[in-house]
């Protein structure tokens, strides 16, 4: 999946495989959402090291949503096993959440790619703070498989869409 152009009314949103041209902007988005907005300062060092090569070298990929040459969302996939991938880094610019389809378009791109590379299921973990994301994942067929008071683990069967 190289690039997807999505016309949303009178503007164009493009989902592309991560491009280093947008590295700083992508990292800024990751830090703004995860560290500043949701309060995970312990993730900052890891996010500053973000590289798509990590995902590509581990059976996955990363995509970004671009609107007016600005990164408005990101999602990544990494291999957990031969038949299972892990969803990572689904972050959307605050102004684009809810009213737009950015998250759904990114997730659909990941679903398509995961099926193409032979994954039959996906997993993800998330935290209590990400309430809207949890509802979004559940709406997209992810089932809770384990949890602690603050940490939730989900799985989706890609063969049952």
N, C-alpha and C positions, 0 to 999 in steps of 0.2 A: 504494500500500500504506500504509494509515493506521496500523493497529495490529494486532498478532497476539498473542492470548492463548494461552499454552501451559501446560496443566496438567501438572506434573511430579510425579506422586505426590500428595502432600498440599499442595503449594504452587503458586502461580501465578507464572510468569515472563511478562513482557510485552515484546514488541519493538515499539518505537515510533519514528517519525521523530524525529530529534533535536529536543528541546524546550529552549529557553534556561533553563527552570526548572532543568535539570540541567547547565547549562554548567560550573559550578565542579567538580561531582562528576566530570563526564566528563573535564575537563582533568586533575584529580587522578589519575584512573585512567591516562590516557595517560602522564603524567609518572612515576607509580609504576612502570609496566611498562617503558616505553622508556628512561627516563633512569636511574632508580634500580636496577631489577632487572637490566636488560640492558646498562647502561653506555653510553648514547648522550647524554652531557651537551650535545653540540652541537645536539641537537634541541629542547632545553627552550624556547628563545625562540619557535620556530615553534609548538610545542604550546601555549604560553601564549596564542597568538593564534587558537586554534581557533575557527572560525565555520562553521556549516553553510551560510551564504550562499555561501561560497567553492565548495562542492560543488554546491549547487543552481544557482548562476549559471554553472556549468561542466558542465552536462549530467549531473549526478549527484545524490547525496543522502547523508545520514548517518543511521544508525539506532543506537539504544542498547537494550540489554537491561536491564530493570528487574525487580528482585525485592525485595519488601518496601520499595518506594519508594527503593531503592538501585541505582545504576548498577553493573552487574556485567560489562558488555561493550559494545563499540562496533565499528562497521565503517562505512567510507565508500566511495563510488564517485565517480570523476570522469571526465569525458570526455577521451579521448585523440584520437579521430577520430570521424567519423560512425558508424562501425560497431564501435568499440572503446572500452571503459571500463577504468579502472584501479582495482584494489582497493587501498584505503588503510586505515590505522588499525584493523586487526583486533586488538584487545587485549581480553583476558579477565582478570578478577580472578583472581589466582593460585589461590585456594581453589576456584574454579569450573572450572578447566581439567581436562580428562581425564575426570573422573567425571560431568560434566554434558554436556548437548548445546548449551550456550550458543553456542559457536563455530559449530557446524553450523547451528543455527537462524538465526544472524545471516548466515552465508554463503548459506544458502538464500533468505533474504529479499532479499539483494543480487542473487542469480541471477535471481529472479523479476522484480525491478524492471528489471534490465539487459535482459532479454528484452522486457519491456513497452515500453521506450523505444527498442528497435531495435538494440541491440548484438548482434553475432554472435560477438564474442570479448572476452575479458578478459585483462588483463595485470596483473602485480604484480612488485615487486622486494622482496627480503628479504635478510637477512644470515645468515652462518654461525651466529651466536649463537642464532638462532631455529630450532634443530633440530626441535623438536616441531612448530612451525608449518610447516616445510618438508614434513614427513611428512604433515601434515594437508592441505596444498595438493595434494600429489601424489595422495593418496587421493581428492581431489575433482576429479581430472581435469586439473590444471595440469601442463603439460609444460615442462621446462627448455629454454629457447631460447638462453641465453647465461650466462656466469658469469666471475667473477674469482676470486681466492683466497678472498675473503670475501663477495662480493656475487653474488646469484643472481637471474636474470630468468626469469619464467615466463609462459606463455600458456595459455589455455583456450578451446577452440572451444565456444561455447554451443549450436551446432546438433547436437553429438554427445553428448547426455546419456544 
